[in-house]
Amino acid sequence: MDLQEFNPVKIYMDYIAKENEANNEIREMDSKDYSFTASGAGLCMKKHWYKANGHEREPFSSTSLRTLRLGTIFGEDMENAMKWWDQDVEKPNDGKGIIEIYTEEQVTSEKYRLSGHFDLLVVHDVVTDKPDPLFPGLHLHKRVGALFDYKTANSYKFKKLFGQNPDDSPSTNYEYQLGTYGMLIQDPEGLSYCDEIVYMANVYINKDNSVMKIKEAPIEYIDFARTYWEKVNDKCKEGDPEPDFGPWIPFYSNWECGKYCPYVNECDSPFKKGV
């Protein structure tokens, strides 16, 4: 090979394409028995119909792959940091300590045909106001959880989230994702992580200047997510025709139909004009 033909950018793109394919194979293996994935929460229900009916996704563009890779690297760093804190950092012995940390755990629902991996769950043991029937004078304990998801954002998005003039009608699919994980944890069909989710938040990093902030998500999104997945399952029943456009289809017509949809080339959305 001529030295001038050596292209580090092409090598990097080939590498992240390979890594993305490997990650997709792992996730597809984990979710092969489920029609829907939690990462699609709060998005157009036609996307779920296409996936549930085995339609091929359009491949990601080079720009999308690089963006996804940044999110993957940030998530891996956060996961390693949480494990380091959990295992190696000395905690105060005050009787109020965190009892368990879970990272990148899979949660599923046969009822909703749904699978997903949450980023971080922190479980506390708290004393309730209910008396223990077996031990007079003592109160029952409850395991409560704080749920976090990791997100990257550019400066414009970050400003809309945390600036002095925040977006008055922001997209809420990230909150729906948290609500979905909360629903799957709180209504377990498998391993029970805790009794109740009491706090949810997205942890953002600004890709342009590395500023990090936390944005709390209302706990009501657990109920909103339950309603959403009930609608998804109703509209995506096996053998049913492709759902019509209307409420929730698409959910965010101003940006969802286009480069953000992996089925844009076969969908007849009236909102994809100019794509």
Summary of the structure (lengths in Angstrom):
residues: 275
radius of gyration: 21.2
end to end distance: 38.8
largest distance: 82.3
contacts: 751
relative contact order: 0.16
helix: 37%
strand: 24%
